[in-house]
Amino acid sequence: MSRPREFDADVVLQQSMEVFWRQGYRATSYEDLTRTTGVKKQSLYCVFSDKRSLFLKALALYREQAIAKLKEIESSHSSPLDQLNAIRHSLVEHEASCQGCLMMNASLEFGVEDEQVAQQIELMFEESREVLEKIILKGQEQHLISSRFTSSELAAYLNNAIAGARVMGKSGSSREEIETVLRTSFGMIVS
């Protein structure tokens, strides 16, 4: 009979995600994970199989949390411009931490060499674009956002600007530099 688990797997996953986010996949050792989580290596293996599986679950958790924040903003009863401003402000706060975005960090670390990591990154990018497109479409219907380009094209444009800001955040750009890029990019689509 196996012993009951003595830790909350969701809490351990959140803590592990933060370690990977701070250090990257390759620089994170099992010792780093066990020290942070307080869980023994064998117990981590029993629940998460191996470091790579734990990392993939951490990426999925990060994506779910990030998209949930975007959807929360998108579902608010504020105007599309206020929703875009809320997204922009949250990005500035987040990216100015110099930790960057876990997905962007993973993209820079892995490129396309790991198909499952690339799938998580692609899914995050697509889900972000979809939320942005909904907001932009509402703004276009209200004549608040330019109709010179389709909502899909503008969402792809903003998503790319956000990706650039995330790289800036990871590479140590100042809060002001990130804010300028995002304010300009978001401002370019306003009618």
C-alpha positions as CSV (number, residue, x, y, z in Angstrom):
1,M,0.0,0.0,0.0
2,S,1.4,3.3,-1.0
3,R,1.6,6.2,1.4
4,P,-0.8,9.1,0.9
5,R,0.7,12.2,-0.8
6,E,1.9,14.7,1.7
7,F,1.8,17.7,-0.5
8,D,-0.6,19.7,-2.7
9,A,0.4,19.0,-6.3
10,D,-1.2,22.2,-7.5
11,V,0.8,24.3,-5.0
12,V,4.0,22.4,-6.0
13,L,3.2,23.0,-9.7
14,Q,2.8,26.7,-9.1
15,Q,6.1,26.9,-7.1
16,S,7.9,24.9,-9.8
17,M,6.5,27.2,-12.5
18,E,8.0,30.1,-10.7
19,V,11.4,28.4,-10.5
20,F,11.3,27.7,-14.3
21,W,10.2,31.2,-14.9
22,R,13.0,32.7,-12.9
23,Q,15.8,30.4,-14.1
24,G,14.7,28.8,-17.3
25,Y,14.4,25.0,-18.0
26,R,18.0,24.1,-18.5
27,A,19.3,26.1,-15.6
28,T,16.8,24.6,-13.2
29,S,18.0,21.5,-11.3
30,Y,15.9,19.0,-9.4
31,E,17.7,20.3,-6.3
32,D,16.3,23.8,-7.1
33,L,12.8,22.3,-7.4
34,T,13.0,20.2,-4.3
35,R,14.4,23.2,-2.3
36,T,11.7,25.5,-3.4
37,T,8.8,23.1,-3.1
38,G,10.0,21.2,0.0
39,V,9.1,18.0,-1.7
40,K,11.6,15.1,-2.1
41,K,12.8,14.2,-5.6
42,Q,11.2,10.8,-5.5
43,S,7.8,12.3,-4.6
44,L,8.1,14.8,-7.5
45,Y,8.9,12.0,-9.8
46,C,5.9,10.0,-8.6
47,V,3.5,12.8,-9.4
48,F,5.2,14.6,-12.4
49,S,7.3,11.8,-13.9
50,D,10.3,13.9,-14.8
51,K,11.6,17.4,-15.0
52,R,10.4,17.8,-18.6
53,S,6.9,16.7,-17.8
54,L,6.8,19.1,-14.9
55,F,8.0,21.9,-17.1
56,L,5.3,21.2,-19.7
57,K,2.7,21.2,-17.0
58,A,4.1,24.5,-15.7
59,L,3.9,26.0,-19.2
60,A,0.3,24.9,-19.4
61,L,-0.5,26.4,-16.0
62,Y,1.2,29.7,-17.0
63,R,-0.8,29.8,-20.2
64,E,-4.1,29.1,-18.5
65,Q,-3.4,31.8,-15.9
66,A,-2.4,34.4,-18.5
67,I,-5.3,33.7,-20.8
68,A,-7.7,33.7,-17.8
69,K,-6.5,37.3,-17.0
70,L,-7.0,38.4,-20.6
71,K,-10.5,36.8,-20.7
72,E,-11.4,38.5,-17.4
73,I,-10.5,41.9,-18.9
74,E,-12.3,41.1,-22.1
75,S,-15.5,40.1,-20.3
76,S,-15.6,43.3,-18.2
77,H,-18.3,45.8,-19.0
78,S,-15.8,48.5,-19.8
79,S,-15.3,49.9,-23.3
80,P,-13.0,48.1,-25.7
81,L,-10.4,51.0,-25.4
82,D,-10.5,50.7,-21.6
83,Q,-10.1,46.9,-22.0
84,L,-7.0,47.4,-24.2
85,N,-5.6,50.0,-21.7
86,A,-6.1,47.5,-18.9
87,I,-4.2,44.9,-20.9
88,R,-1.5,47.4,-21.7
89,H,-1.1,48.4,-18.0
90,S,-1.0,44.8,-16.8
91,L,1.7,44.1,-19.4
92,V,3.8,47.0,-18.3
93,E,3.6,46.0,-14.7
94,H,4.4,42.4,-15.6
95,E,7.2,43.0,-18.0
96,A,9.0,45.6,-15.9
97,S,9.8,42.8,-13.4
98,C,12.7,41.7,-15.7
99,Q,11.4,38.2,-15.4
100,G,9.7,38.4,-18.8
101,C,7.0,36.0,-19.9
102,L,7.6,32.3,-19.2
103,M,6.3,31.4,-22.7
104,M,8.6,33.9,-24.4
105,N,11.5,32.8,-22.2
106,A,10.8,29.2,-23.2
107,S,10.6,30.2,-26.8
108,L,14.0,31.9,-26.6
109,E,15.5,28.9,-24.8
110,F,14.1,26.2,-27.0
111,G,13.3,27.7,-30.4
112,V,11.5,25.0,-32.3
113,E,13.6,22.1,-31.1
114,D,11.0,20.7,-28.7
115,E,7.7,20.1,-30.4
116,Q,5.6,20.0,-27.2
117,V,7.1,23.2,-25.8
118,A,6.5,24.8,-29.2
119,Q,2.9,23.7,-29.1
120,Q,2.3,25.3,-25.7
121,I,3.9,28.6,-27.0
122,E,1.8,28.5,-30.2
123,L,-1.4,27.8,-28.2
124,M,-0.7,30.8,-25.9
125,F,0.0,33.0,-28.9
126,E,-3.2,31.9,-30.6
127,E,-5.4,32.2,-27.5
128,S,-4.0,35.7,-26.8
129,R,-4.7,36.7,-30.4
130,E,-8.3,35.5,-30.2
131,V,-9.0,37.5,-27.1
132,L,-7.4,40.6,-28.6
133,E,-9.4,40.1,-31.8
134,K,-12.7,40.0,-29.8
135,I,-11.9,43.3,-28.1
136,I,-10.8,44.9,-31.4
137,L,-13.9,43.7,-33.2
138,K,-16.1,45.3,-30.5
139,G,-14.1,48.5,-30.8
140,Q,-14.4,48.5,-34.6
141,E,-18.2,48.0,-34.3
142,Q,-18.3,51.1,-32.0
143,H,-16.0,53.0,-34.4
144,L,-13.3,53.3,-31.6
145,I,-10.7,51.3,-33.4
146,S,-9.5,51.6,-36.9
147,S,-11.2,49.5,-39.6
148,R,-8.3,50.1,-42.0
149,F,-7.3,46.5,-41.2
150,T,-9.3,43.5,-40.1
151,S,-9.7,42.7,-36.5
152,S,-7.6,39.6,-37.1
153,E,-4.8,41.6,-38.7
154,L,-4.8,44.2,-35.8
155,A,-4.9,41.4,-33.2
156,A,-1.9,39.7,-34.8
157,Y,-0.1,43.1,-34.9
158,L,-0.8,43.8,-31.2
159,N,0.2,40.2,-30.3
160,N,3.5,40.7,-32.0
161,A,4.0,44.0,-30.2
162,I,3.3,42.3,-26.9
163,A,5.8,39.6,-27.7
164,G,8.4,42.2,-28.4
165,A,7.6,43.9,-25.1
166,R,8.0,40.6,-23.3
167,V,11.5,40.1,-24.9
168,M,12.3,43.7,-23.8
169,G,11.2,42.9,-20.3
170,K,13.4,39.8,-20.1
171,S,16.4,41.7,-21.6
172,G,16.2,44.4,-18.9
173,S,14.6,47.3,-20.8
174,S,13.3,50.0,-18.5
175,R,9.7,50.3,-17.6
176,E,9.5,53.5,-19.6
177,E,10.9,51.9,-22.8
178,I,8.4,49.1,-22.5
179,E,5.5,51.5,-21.8
180,T,6.5,53.6,-24.8
181,V,6.5,50.6,-27.2
182,L,3.1,49.3,-25.9
183,R,1.5,52.8,-25.7
184,T,2.5,53.5,-29.3
185,S,1.5,50.0,-30.6
186,F,-1.9,50.1,-28.9
187,G,-2.4,53.8,-29.9
188,M,-1.7,53.0,-33.6
189,I,-5.0,51.0,-33.9
190,V,-7.3,53.7,-32.4
191,S,-9.6,55.5,-34.8
